[in-house]
Each structure stands twice: as structure tokens, then as C-alpha cells.
Amino acid sequence: MTARSSAIPLSVIGGFLGSGKTTLINSLLQQNEGRRLAVLVNDFGDINIDAELISAHDGQTLQLSNGCICCTIGDSLTRSLMDMAALEEPPDHLVIEASGVSDPGRIAQIGLAGGAYRLQAVCVLADAANLLEHAQDRYVGDSVIHQLRRADFLALNKCDLVTETERQTVRQQLISWGIKAPVMETTQGQVPLSLLLSPQEASDRDFSFDAAAEARSWHSSHAEGLRSWSLSASQPLDRTAFEKAFTQVQGRVLRAKGLLRFADRPQNLEVLQLVGRRLDLTESMPEASSTNSRLVLIAPSDYEPPGALVRLFADCPP
């Protein structure tokens, strides 16, 4: 096992005070999809966990009966990270809730120091009802905008509390601030878990990858306003053409997942994982049972895949 594959996947959840981070953490802890999930929070006093789910509580750590643990960040984030990695049974995935005034990108950098963790995504939540007011505040405005710029993907939360005109105004302001991350609109912090939690390691993957099933799983994840595309190609892909076309996808879609076979190395499939702006393409074990390349894209419903990419996957257009 390589150092990379043994590293614990890490996700960071950021956003200004009141943006919905705690609501999202509650959802993660209670719908962890069978993972042994660990969450580091500033204070779990606000974490709403049913009493029957708590198997142990020592004042700084909650042990949950579903295999999750929730710990407060002590005097040192670095020490908390080291303690988590040193557990006899380390978690399958670690999530850090950044404080409302901290830099989530910096927290991600701290998490990666030492090699015990590998970054899955930095998700930043923004309060659609109050974002513009916060950004204009003379004391915290710069910090609010800086948090948004550190995101791999942005959850524009509490969209149910604003009008369509107000929502469009916020979206236009994000563009004017130079926000490059893809944006999904949410209510009550309902971010699909597969954006935040890592898939299985490549060595354990089922290479029967069902693109249609991957897409269907998103339609049951209460993520309204999203659309999925499933693409397939029976012939190996031209790597240069794919890379050129895929640059038009990065920063536009929330999630992409695929098994790809390229003409320059047709004996192997390569595993593509894209979460927001964070791309990972790794070589898989050889697969003799299928020569197809398969790709799933998940994006806001008004997005259209670039024609250059669709043409490469002519077997199954969207």
C-alpha cells in the first residue's frame, strides 16, 4: 500500500458565522453511509445528535453507535489531527468544521502537513440571505470573500429565504468577486454526501462501474436543481483531446467520476475523480472485462457539457 492510498481522506467545511455549517455536520454524522467518520469541530455543543446514538461522551469526544466520532478542536489543530491519525482504528474519513472567521484553505494546508491525510474537498457555505451584507462589513468583509475564494465548491445556502431576484443578485456578485468554484444552491445545508466523503480506495473498487447507477444515486440525495450526464465510449480516448475538452468542465461541474481508457495506454483504465476544482486521475488495475470508458458529470441543471467532450463519448450522448 502506498503512502497516498493509506492516507486518511480529509474534507474541510468552511463559511462565515450562520452559514449552515453545523446543520451540515449534523447530517454527516447521522447519514454517514456506513463510513467510520470522524468530525473535528470548534464546539459540539450545537451538534444535534439523538441521545440513543451516543454510546460514550467524555466531555471532549462523542462516540456514536454508528461508528462515527465527534471531537472538539483543542488548543492545537495539529495536535488534534495527530491524535486522530494515531488511533488504533483510524477513521475512514475526517471532516473538519472551520470556525466562522477562519481560512478553510489554511486549515486544509495544516491537515495535509505530515502526510497522514489527503484532501478530498474544501466546501464553503454562504448564507444567501446575508452574504452581501457580511461582505460589505468593514471588519469582516474581506475575510468573508477570502473564504469563498478558497472553496473547491461553494454551497449557496438558505436559498429558500431569498427571492429569485435576490438570488440572482448574489450569483452575479460572486462572479464579480472572481469566485472560480462551481456553485450549488441549497437549503438547510443539504449538500450531497458524495461531494464531501471519499469513495473507496482504488484497490477495493468494483470496476463494474455503472454510470447510470452513479447518476441515479444523485437523484435520491435531495439535491434539487442538479442534473447528471452519463457518457460512454467503446474506443480508447485520445488523451490530448480529452484533456483539452475537460478543461472546460473543471470549475463548472460539482462532481465528475469516471473510468477512462486512453489510446496511449489502452491496457489500463484510469480513475477520474473531480470534486469542484479538485481533480484526481490515477491509474487503476488492468480490467480485461470491458474496454469502455465511462464518465458521469453532476452539475446545476442549467449547465450543458461542452460539445468537444460529448463528441469523444459518442456511444451515449447526454
C-alpha positions, 0 to 999 in steps of 0.5 A: 500500500502506498503512502497516498492510498493509506492516507486518511481522506480529509474534507474541510467545511468552511463559511462565515458565522450562520452559514449552515455549517453545523446543520451540515455536520449534523447530517454527516454524522447521522447519514454517514453511509456506513463510513467510520467518520470522524468530525473535528469541530470548534464546539459540539455543543450545537451538534444535534445528535439523538441521545440513543446514538451516543454510546460514550461522551467524555466531555471532549469526544462523542462516540456514536453507535454508528461508528462515527466520532465527534471531537472538539478542536483543542488548543492545537489543530495539529495536535488534534489531527495527530491524535486522530491519525494515531488511533488504533482504528483510524477513521475512514474519513475526517471532516473538519468544521472551520470556525466562522472567521477562519481560512478553510484553505489554511486549515486544509494546508495544516491537515495535509502537513505530515502526510497522514491525510489527503484532501478530498474537498474544501466546501464553503457555505454562504448564507444567501440571505446575508452574504452581501451584507457580511461582505460589505462589513468593514471588519469582516468583509474581506475575510468573508470573500477570502473564504469563498475564494478558497472553496473547491465548491461553494454551497449557496445556502438558505436559498429558500429565504431569498427571492429569485431576484435576490438570488440572482443578485448574489450569483452575479456578485460572486462572479464579480468577486472572481469566485472560480468554484462551481456553485450549488444552491441549497437549503438547510445545508443539504449538500450531497454526501458524495461531494464531501466523503471519499469513495473507496480506495482504488484497490477495493473498487468494483470496476463494474462501474455503472454510470447510470447507477452513479447518476441515479444515486444523485437523484435520491440525495435531495439535491434539487436543481442538479442534473447528471450526464452519463457518457460512454465510449467503446474506443480508447480516448485520445488523451490530448483531446480529452484533456483539452475538452475537460478543461472546460468542465473543471470549475463548472461541474460539482462532481465528475467520476469516471473510468477512462481508457486512453489510446496511449495506454489502452491496457489500463483504465484510469480513475477520474475523480473531480470534486469542484476544482479538485481533480484526481486521475490515477491509474487503476488495475488492468480490467480485461472485462470491458474496454469502455470508458465511462464518465458521469458529470453532476452539475446545476441543471442549467449547465450543458457539457461542452460539445468537444467532450460529448463528441469523444463519448459518442456511444451515449450522448447526454 
